[in-house]
Structures are given as structure tokens and as C-alpha cells.
Amino acid sequence: MEISRRSLLMSALTPAPAQGKLVDTHVHLFDPTRFPYHPSATYQPKPETLDDYAKAVPGIGLDHAIVVHPEPYQDDHRYLEYCFQNEPRKGFFKGTVLFDGADPASYPRMKELVKKWPGRIVALRVHAMNKEISAKGAIRNRDLTSPQM
């Protein structure tokens, strides 16, 4: 079995002291076999599946984790929802979402997802990488001063 960067880092963690909580604040999970990447994905990483992650949780002593919705899935949040439905224990995961703020359909879709998973969506990813605003392509740089954002 090949050792990934994530498994190496996770193996170095020790259980949290009794007075604290151990939280993985930034985990990307990928399962392209069950959930294929978006056709516009800018990269296609090797799998880092929920199944593998969940196997490591008890030995590490993680209390919670935040799934940062990865770029290769674009605005398709089915895998994030799958992670919520199959988490190591109830309430283990919270998540971030990735929507295109300039797309008029994004706000109703985001509102629906937040309503479906109350208290589970904790952040929205937005691309603001440089001064040039782009309207096409997988990564759409957005003007954070626009009313849509």
C-alpha cells in the first residue's frame, strides 16, 4: 500500500487531551469511482476516499472533521452529501461548498443544500485569485464587490 501525504500526517497525530477536541479542519475526500469528477475538473487527483479516512478516525481520536469540497467536483456536492450520510459517527462532519456566485442558479441551490443539512455547511469557497475577472472555464475568478457575491 502506498503511503499518501494525508495518511502520513494522520499517523503522526495523537489523541487529544481529555479537555480538548481534535478536529481535522481541512480534509479533501475524492472517490472518482463512485463519484466521477466534473467534466470541467482542472485536475484529477488519486482517490482519498471516505472509506479509507473513516478507518483511520478511531485510532487517531478525531472528534470532528471539516470536508472542504474539492475543485474536481465543481458545484456537484453529491460526494459531500454522501460523506454526511456515511460519516464515521453522527455529526462527525461539517462541510464547505463551492458554487459560482455569478450564476443566478447558485444561490437557490446553495440555500436548498444548507436547508437539507442544517448546521453542517460552515463555509463557502469563492475564487478571488487576481484582478482579472473571468466568466468562462472551470475556475471562475469573481469580483468580490459585485452584488451577486
Secondary structure, 3 states (H helix, E strand, C coil): CCCCHHHHHHHHCCCCCCCCCCEEEEECCECCCCCCCCCCCCCCCCCECHHHHHHHHHHHCCCEEEECCCHHHCCCCHHHHHHHHCCCCCCCEEEEEECCCCCCCHHHHHHHHHHHCCCCEEEEECCCCCCCCCCCCCCCCCCCCCCCC
